[in-house]
Amino acid sequence: MEPATTRPCLACGKPVKGRIDKKFCDDYCRNVYNNQTKLDESTLVRQIINTLKKNRRILADFLGDKGITKVAKTKLLQAGFQFSYHTHQYVNQKGDIYFFCFEYGYLPLESDWYLLVKRKEEKKEQ
């Protein structure tokens, strides 16, 4: 049998007694350590998701009940829209590239105008 060794806990620094591969003194320290290491990644992902949701909300507000409408770029920017964030792209048969934030999309037109659209729901076969 191997002698018990003590190492510092990765979260609090107190001595850890027990198995050689044990890294934390208790479950609380393990949770604190793991939550802290994931915090930076979680914050970035949360910020991106919030920006995508805001873009979607802005497109939905401008579109309203209409199926299609045109909006000036300045109005979208004033509302806080960020063009660098979108969920996906769609290229139609003409080769036009639509940018989507979930089910709401926009097509850049000339003179800083944008055509706003809402994607039609596809019927799933059962």
MOUR-V8611 format. One record per backbone hydrogen bond with DSSP energy under -0.5 kcal/mol. CO is the residue of the C=O (numbers start at 1). NH is the residue of the N-H. If there is no record, write none. Layout:
co = [CO | CO]
nh = [NH | NH]
This chain:
co = [7 | 9 | 14 | 15 | 16 | 18 | 19 | 23 | 26 | 27 | 28 | 29 | 30 | 31 | 32 | 33 | 34 | 35 | 36 | 36 | 38 | 39 | 40 | 41 | 42 | 43 | 44 | 45 | 46 | 47 | 48 | 49 | 50 | 51 | 52 | 53 | 54 | 55 | 56 | 57 | 58 | 59 | 60 | 63 | 67 | 69 | 71 | 72 | 72 | 73 | 74 | 75 | 76 | 77 | 81 | 82 | 84 | 88 | 90 | 90 | 92 | 96 | 96 | 97 | 98 | 99 | 100 | 100 | 100 | 101 | 103 | 104 | 105 | 106 | 107 | 109 | 110 | 112 | 113 | 114 | 114 | 115 | 116 | 117]
nh = [16 | 13 | 9 | 17 | 7 | 5 | 22 | 10 | 30 | 31 | 32 | 33 | 34 | 35 | 36 | 37 | 38 | 39 | 39 | 40 | 42 | 43 | 44 | 45 | 46 | 47 | 48 | 49 | 50 | 51 | 52 | 53 | 54 | 55 | 56 | 57 | 58 | 59 | 60 | 61 | 62 | 63 | 64 | 66 | 118 | 116 | 114 | 75 | 76 | 77 | 78 | 79 | 81 | 80 | 83 | 85 | 86 | 100 | 92 | 98 | 95 | 92 | 98 | 108 | 90 | 106 | 87 | 88 | 102 | 104 | 119 | 101 | 117 | 99 | 115 | 112 | 113 | 73 | 109 | 71 | 116 | 107 | 69 | 105]
